[in-house]
Amino acid sequence: MLEETGYDKKTATAPVGQKSMGGMPHDEQPAGRGWIAFAGALLLLSGTFMVIDGIAAVSNSKIYVSGATFVIADLNTWGWLAIGFGALKLAIGAGVFTRNTLAVAAGILVAGLSVIGELLSASRYPLWALVIIALDVLAMYGLFNYGFSED
């Protein structure tokens, strides 16, 4: 059945000129479009996680490691920073979907700052910090490699 549509099993592509679900022919799709969408989704996801994480820190939740010490400030301060940064990541993640150059640059900056912040506050919940760092690094990869392309 796939042979009738012209689908090439070896390259997993539709025939040249055939329209994709987005309405553009496959051979005219912007390079890295999937990575940009993935990076935007990661920014939205990690932003949501940061807001939840911040709310838990501000509300003195019992999910954090007891007796954790911080390089800078205390748990309440890190909670408010997480809420603010998470909201910023949510806004930037939405902007990345539009391939806005300013949103892409801001996404790289905010993800990089988020990695640094998570390293500084990793003592509060180390495994969660690693999850956020991994999401941010993947988002930065997609934005660095494909966010500024002219396609």
C-alpha positions in Angstrom: 0.0 0.0 0.0 2.9 2.4 0.8 4.3 1.8 -2.7 1.1 3.1 -4.3 1.6 6.5 -2.5 5.2 6.9 -3.6 6.5 6.6 -0.1 10.2 5.6 0.0 10.8 3.0 2.7 14.6 3.4 2.6 14.7 7.1 3.3 11.4 7.3 5.1 10.3 10.3 3.1 7.3 11.2 1.0 7.8 11.8 -2.7 9.3 15.1 -3.8 6.7 17.8 -4.1 4.0 15.9 -2.1 2.5 18.2 0.6 3.1 17.4 4.2 0.5 17.8 7.0 1.6 21.5 7.4 0.8 22.2 3.7 4.3 22.7 2.5 6.0 20.3 0.1 8.5 18.0 2.0 11.4 19.3 -0.1 10.6 22.9 1.1 10.4 22.2 4.8 12.7 24.4 6.9 15.8 22.6 8.2 15.6 21.6 11.8 11.9 22.4 12.1 11.5 19.4 14.4 14.3 20.5 16.6 12.9 24.0 17.0 9.5 22.5 18.0 11.2 20.1 20.4 13.3 22.9 21.9 10.1 25.0 22.4 8.4 22.1 24.0 11.3 21.5 26.3 11.3 25.1 27.4 7.6 24.9 28.1 8.1 21.7 30.0 11.1 22.8 32.1 9.4 26.2 32.7 6.3 24.4 34.0 8.6 22.2 36.2 10.4 25.2 37.5 7.1 27.0 38.5 5.9 23.9 40.3 9.3 23.5 41.9 9.3 27.2 43.0 5.8 26.9 44.5 6.9 23.8 46.5 10.0 25.7 47.8 8.0 28.8 48.8 5.3 26.8 50.5 7.8 25.0 52.7 6.9 21.6 51.2 8.5 18.5 52.6 9.8 17.2 49.3 13.3 18.7 49.6 16.4 17.2 51.3 16.3 18.2 54.9 19.2 20.4 56.1 20.3 21.3 52.6 22.7 24.2 52.5 22.9 26.6 49.5 25.8 28.4 47.9 23.8 31.6 47.7 20.6 32.5 49.6 18.0 30.2 51.1 15.2 27.8 49.9 12.6 30.5 49.9 14.7 32.8 47.7 15.4 30.0 45.3 11.7 29.3 45.2 10.8 32.8 44.1 13.6 32.8 41.6 12.3 29.5 40.2 8.8 30.8 39.8 10.0 33.9 38.0 12.4 32.0 35.8 9.8 29.4 35.1 7.3 32.0 33.9 10.0 33.6 31.7 10.8 30.2 30.2 7.1 29.6 29.5 6.8 32.9 27.6 10.0 32.3 25.7 9.0 28.7 24.9 5.8 30.0 23.3 7.9 32.5 21.3 10.2 29.8 20.0 7.3 28.1 18.2 7.0 31.2 16.0 10.7 31.0 15.1 11.2 34.5 16.5 14.9 35.2 16.5 14.7 37.2 19.7 12.8 34.3 21.4 15.5 31.8 20.2 18.3 34.0 21.6 16.4 34.5 24.8 15.7 30.8 25.0 19.5 30.0 24.8 20.3 32.6 27.4 17.5 31.5 29.8 18.3 27.8 29.4 22.0 28.5 30.1 21.2 30.6 33.2 18.8 27.9 34.3 21.6 25.3 34.1 23.9 27.5 36.2 21.0 28.1 38.7 20.3 24.4 39.0 24.0 23.6 39.6 24.0 26.2 42.4 20.9 24.9 44.0 21.4 21.2 43.4 21.7 20.4 47.1 18.0 20.9 47.6 17.0 18.0 45.3 19.9 16.7 43.2 18.0 14.3 40.9 15.4 16.9 40.0 18.2 19.4 39.2 19.7 16.9 36.8 16.4 16.4 35.0 16.0 20.2 34.5 19.7 20.5 33.4 19.2 17.7 30.8 16.0 19.4 29.4 17.8 22.8 29.2 20.9 21.3 27.5 18.7 19.6 24.9 16.8 22.8 24.3 20.0 24.8 23.9 21.3 22.2 21.4 18.2 22.6 19.2 18.2 26.3 19.4 21.9 26.7 18.7 21.9 24.4 15.8 18.6 25.3 14.1 17.2 28.4 15.7 19.0 31.0 13.6 18.8 29.3 10.2 17.3 31.4 7.4 15.1 28.5 6.1 
